[in-house]
Amino acid sequence: MQQNDTVIARYALAVGALLMVLFAFASCGAHGQVVAAQEVQASDEDRRAALHLADAVSRVCAHESSFASAADCLLVWQATRRHGDTSQARLDWLLRHSPCALRGSRCGTGRHRGDPGHWAAFLPTSGDAEPEGWPETLAWSDYAPRWTRMRSMVRHLMRGETPPGGWPCHEDPDTWAGRRVDAEHIEENAEHLRALDCRDPVTHEPTRNEGFRWR
């Protein structure tokens, strides 16, 4: 009888141990599913942020270059990529740095007072519809193909591709300003700015905007 009790006890212990192992595996599986779901959610958020960043960089490029200078778009990306390790961080910085091109309204203060660049915020992210606020004196049909090419270039840059001829600035700038339209602003802040002498990597001519590092 005592021997039977011992066998039963050992059996009970074995069953208990097995149940603990199964519970542990189940817990790990459930935890793994939660982690996987979180990773998928984070991945989706990263993709959305990257798409929004691509749109924002393209619009700032259009605003800063007036569709006339690919080199200035390269400069914009150089500065943007310096400010954060994620698409969301870079997007947050760009929204603060370039509100005239991204917020869809004229800036009311500072050197950008009355800046008409608000049309940039309405540039289409698909198709070729004329953006709201586009200057009546310019035929959008002439600029739509340039906008398509600019958006494509930005996507290539964001994938880590190096442009032919290299980058316009020998180091990534903290900010930029128009050499002529922002000349007064540059002069007023000269003690805080170090010009990088950014140049078109193809023509070697100075870019429309100059890149700066903060002193």
ABEGO torsion letter per residue (X at the ends): XAAAAAAAAAAAAAAAAAAAAAAAAAAAAAAAAAAAAAAAAAAAAAAAAAAAAAAAAAAAAAAAAGGABAAAAAAAAAAAAABEABAAAAAAAAAAABAAAAAGBBBABEAABGBAAAAAAABBABEABBBBGBBAABBAAAAAAAAAAAAAAAAAAAAGBBBBGEBABABBBABBBBAAAAAAAAAAAAAABBBAGBBBAAAGBBBABBBBBBX
